[in-house]
Amino acid sequence: MSKNRHLISENLREEIARELGVYEQVKKDGGSWGNVSSKDCGNIVSKAIEIANRAVEQ
């Protein structure tokens, strides 16, 4: 599996990051997600799963 393979779209990831208040760090770092904490990345993934589950239920 490619290391650069993304399971969620960049747009969705950015939208969730904005909602969680993390995207300012990404913008400050020139679009790099490298300084986003593991906890915040986990929160982004959890929110993406929550959104996917809601979509499946509909």
N, C-alpha and C positions, 0 to 999 in steps of 0.2 A: 504494500500500500504506500502511495506517495506521501511524503511528509507534508506537502503543501496542499493536500486535499481538504477542502472545507465541506463540512456536513450541513452548515447553514449558510445562507447567502450573506454576502458582505452587508447588504442593505439591512437585513434583519438583525444582524449582529450589532451594527451601528445604532439602529433604532432602540434595541434593548439596552445598549450601553448608555445611550442618552437618558433613557427612562431611569436607569439605576445610578446616574450621575458619574459614570466612569469615562464617558467619551471625551470629556475635557482633557483628561490625561493623554489619551490617544492623540488628540489634535495637537496638544502641546509638544508631543514627541514626533510630530511630523507624520502621523498615520501609523506609527509603529505600536503594536500591541505588546511589545516586549516588557514594558514596565508596569503592565496591568497585573495586579496580584492574582495569585492562584484562586484565592477566595472570590474575588470579583469575577474571574473567568468562570468559576463554578456557578456563581449566581446567574451569569448570562446563559449558561447551558441549561440550568434549571428552569429559567424563564422561557427559553426556547422550547423545552419539552412541554411545559405547561401550555404554551400556545398551540403546539402540535396536537396535544391531547384534546384541547377544546375544539380544534378543527375537525378531528376524527369523530368526536361526539355529535357534531352537527349533521 
